[in-house]
Amino acid sequence: MSRLLVIGCGGVAQVAIRKCCQNSEVFTELCIASRTKSKCDALAQKLEGKTATKVTTAQVNADNVDEIISLIKSYKPDLVLNVALPYQDLAIMDACLACGVHYVDTANYEPEDTDDPEWRKIYEKRCKDLGFSAYFDYSWQWAYDQKFKDAGLTALLGTGFDPGVTSVFTAYAKKHYFDEIHTIDILDCNGGDHGYPFATNFNPEVNLREVSAPGSYWEDGHWVEVPAMSIKREYDFPQVGKKDMYLLHHEEIEALAKNIPGVKRIRFFMTFGQSYLTHMKCLENVGMLSTTPIDFNGQKIVPIQFLKALLPDPASLGPRTVGKTNIGCIFTGIKDGKEKTIFIYNVCDHQECYQEVESQAISYTTGVPAMIGTALVATGKWNTRGAHTTDEFDPDPYMEMLNKFGLPWVVDENPATVE
Ligand SMILES: NC(=O)c1ccc[n+]([C@@H]2O[C@H](COP(=O)([O-])OP(=O)(O)OC[C@H]3O[C@@H](n4cnc5c(N)ncnc54)[C@H](OP(=O)(O)O)[C@@H]3O)[C@@H](O)[C@H]2O)c1
């Protein structure tokens, strides 16, 4: 029995909201608030008569802490699910603290303006100290841990698929299959085809920033950074087939390196087709991925934001995407003195997702875990106070809900490993 405020109404939010409405025993009331209220109203209208959850809508600029505070004060939610953009994480966390409500999100903080001199000073020091250069890292949100503890509140960080489910898979492997985990390879395979020469499956700006950045992995207690797309492997994914995949930096590596004692190596690979990579390289070479504003005909424009306006809206890919995703983790380690390897994964079909919630599998595989994490905080099953990632809680109720709400998983005890 809880009252939820969802901030954002894009691809991921629309799935998370529909899933909350399938779970109306937990989410009795829900307010959809976003920058563009018409999107919230359109979704609320589609849900009318199809759910027992009472749905309302509101407009909010989530870059503005005071606006979020007044919305929270007027709606009085028990918790806030942030499925806007990573740029808004800190503002929404501040508002939650000010109003005494729990906080949940799917992606860790990064600044919209990476040229901001104050942020850059801290960023450059972190690059030097830690050895990876991604714009996002957990330090900003972990800095809220004590404040959330003192307020008796939970901030659940990163409950999408990766991060989110991949970290729950790790906690599950640690609890049920291993005495020691030595290596973790997180594999994210999208075998789907949307028929466009180039489109991104989630917010283009966030996606292209992530993919065009240097790759990095954790090994023997430190980060190893490599040029973007310079480590390539092939893997034969169950139900999808052989795909090329590339090593990327990814946020859950940072949390798992901190929270899994004795882990020797953690890597993250994502599959990409040649057409995607060629387009991305070309756009990068001509400066279209830049986040630095330029003057154009007397107006300031940010190249990557202009590119976003040209690309297909990820939320529109649903009806045309066919094929499956396979996302999971290969673990190696020791159980009862013997070496052991397992692969825990989920396979998700783009068209089945579309039939159920009018969305492709990338938004689905993020939106379902966003609902699950929020439900576990709302019901008090996950009630550790402070700011925590999903690997820090009991994985069992989360794994049960994955099976129940559309993301069933498999444990393969004899998988192929990645070289
Ligand atoms: N963990 C994972 O596995 C995973 C995977 C994919 C995505 N994600 C994360 O999920 C989040 C949502 O991604 P998405 O693909 O759904 O993005 P999206 O389609 O671009 O949607 C973003 C939504 O946030 C709203 N928004 C943006 N700025 C706002 C502001 N200042 N105030 C209020 N609302 C604002 C947008 O409003 P407008 O309609 O006005 O633009 C839009 O409704 C992102 O943080 C992304 O990084 C996580």
The ligand as an SDF file (V2000), in Angstrom:
LIG
                    3D

 48 52  0  0  0  0  0  0  0  0999 V2000
   20.3250    0.5960  -15.6820 N   0  0  0  0  0  0  0  0  0  0  0  0
   19.9560    0.3420  -16.9210 C   0  0  0  0  0  0  0  0  0  0  0  0
   19.9500   -0.8160  -17.3440 O   0  0  0  0  0  0  0  0  0  0  0  0
   19.5130    1.4380  -17.8330 C   0  0  0  0  0  0  0  0  0  0  0  0
   19.3000    1.1530  -19.1820 C   0  0  0  0  0  0  0  0  0  0  0  0
   18.7630    2.1680  -19.9970 C   0  0  0  0  0  0  0  0  0  0  0  0
   18.5060    3.4210  -19.4670 C   0  0  0  0  0  0  0  0  0  0  0  0
   18.7660    3.6720  -18.1440 N   0  0  0  0  0  0  0  0  0  0  0  0
   18.4920    4.9980  -17.5600 C   0  0  0  0  0  0  0  0  0  0  0  0
   17.0880    5.2160  -17.5260 O   0  0  0  0  0  0  0  0  0  0  0  0
   16.8320    6.6140  -17.5070 C   0  0  0  0  0  0  0  0  0  0  0  0
   15.7330    6.9380  -18.5190 C   0  0  0  0  0  0  0  0  0  0  0  0
   16.1690    6.5990  -19.8360 O   0  0  0  0  0  0  0  0  0  0  0  0
   15.1850    6.6970  -21.0830 P   0  0  0  0  0  0  0  0  0  0  0  0
   15.8080    5.9440  -22.1830 O   0  0  0  0  0  0  0  0  0  0  0  0
   13.8030    6.4050  -20.6490 O   0  0  0  0  0  0  0  0  0  0  0  0
   15.3090    8.2710  -21.4270 O   0  0  0  0  0  0  0  0  0  0  0  0
   14.2880    9.1760  -22.2460 P   0  0  0  0  0  0  0  0  0  0  0  0
   13.4130    8.3240  -23.1210 O   0  0  0  0  0  0  0  0  0  0  0  0
   15.0900   10.2760  -22.8560 O   0  0  0  0  0  0  0  0  0  0  0  0
   13.3410    9.7870  -21.0990 O   0  0  0  0  0  0  0  0  0  0  0  0
   13.7920   10.7110  -20.1700 C   0  0  0  0  0  0  0  0  0  0  0  0
   12.5780   11.3360  -19.5250 C   0  0  0  0  0  0  0  0  0  0  0  0
   13.0240   12.2500  -18.5200 O   0  0  0  0  0  0  0  0  0  0  0  0
   12.3890   13.5040  -18.7250 C   0  0  0  0  0  0  0  0  0  0  0  0
   13.2610   14.5980  -18.3090 N   0  0  0  0  0  0  0  0  0  0  0  0
   14.4740   14.9500  -18.8170 C   0  0  0  0  0  0  0  0  0  0  0  0
   14.9420   16.0340  -18.1880 N   0  0  0  0  0  0  0  0  0  0  0  0
   14.0070   16.3760  -17.2600 C   0  0  0  0  0  0  0  0  0  0  0  0
   13.9210   17.4050  -16.3130 C   0  0  0  0  0  0  0  0  0  0  0  0
   14.8690   18.3410  -16.1740 N   0  0  0  0  0  0  0  0  0  0  0  0
   12.8130   17.4470  -15.5320 N   0  0  0  0  0  0  0  0  0  0  0  0
   11.8110   16.5370  -15.6510 C   0  0  0  0  0  0  0  0  0  0  0  0
   11.8650   15.5350  -16.5490 N   0  0  0  0  0  0  0  0  0  0  0  0
   12.9330   15.4690  -17.3430 C   0  0  0  0  0  0  0  0  0  0  0  0
   12.1590   13.5670  -20.2090 C   0  0  0  0  0  0  0  0  0  0  0  0
   11.1920   14.5580  -20.4630 O   0  0  0  0  0  0  0  0  0  0  0  0
   10.8880   15.1200  -21.9550 P   0  0  0  0  0  0  0  0  0  0  0  0
    9.8000   14.2350  -22.4400 O   0  0  0  0  0  0  0  0  0  0  0  0
   10.4710   16.5180  -21.7540 O   0  0  0  0  0  0  0  0  0  0  0  0
   12.1550   14.9990  -22.7480 O   0  0  0  0  0  0  0  0  0  0  0  0
   11.7140   12.1470  -20.4870 C   0  0  0  0  0  0  0  0  0  0  0  0
   10.3630   11.9630  -20.1690 O   0  0  0  0  0  0  0  0  0  0  0  0
   18.1740    7.2930  -17.8060 C   0  0  0  0  0  0  0  0  0  0  0  0
   18.7250    7.7260  -16.5800 O   0  0  0  0  0  0  0  0  0  0  0  0
   19.0210    6.1650  -18.3660 C   0  0  0  0  0  0  0  0  0  0  0  0
   20.3980    6.3610  -18.1550 O   0  0  0  0  0  0  0  0  0  0  0  0
   19.2420    2.6910  -17.3250 C   0  0  0  0  0  0  0  0  0  0  0  0
  1  2  1  0
  2  3  2  0
  2  4  1  0
  4  5  1  0
  4 48  2  0
  5  6  2  0
  6  7  1  0
  7  8  2  0
  8  9  1  0
  8 48  1  0
  9 10  1  0
  9 46  1  0
 10 11  1  0
 11 12  1  0
 11 44  1  0
 12 13  1  0
 13 14  1  0
 14 15  2  0
 14 16  1  0
 14 17  1  0
 17 18  1  0
 18 19  2  0
 18 20  1  0
 18 21  1  0
 21 22  1  0
 22 23  1  0
 23 24  1  0
 23 42  1  0
 24 25  1  0
 25 26  1  0
 25 36  1  0
 26 27  1  0
 26 35  1  0
 27 28  2  0
 28 29  1  0
 29 30  1  0
 29 35  2  0
 30 31  1  0
 30 32  2  0
 32 33  1  0
 33 34  2  0
 34 35  1  0
 36 37  1  0
 36 42  1  0
 37 38  1  0
 38 39  2  0
 38 40  1  0
 38 41  1  0
 42 43  1  0
 44 45  1  0
 44 46  1  0
 46 47  1  0
M  CHG  2   8   1  16  -1
M  END
$$$$
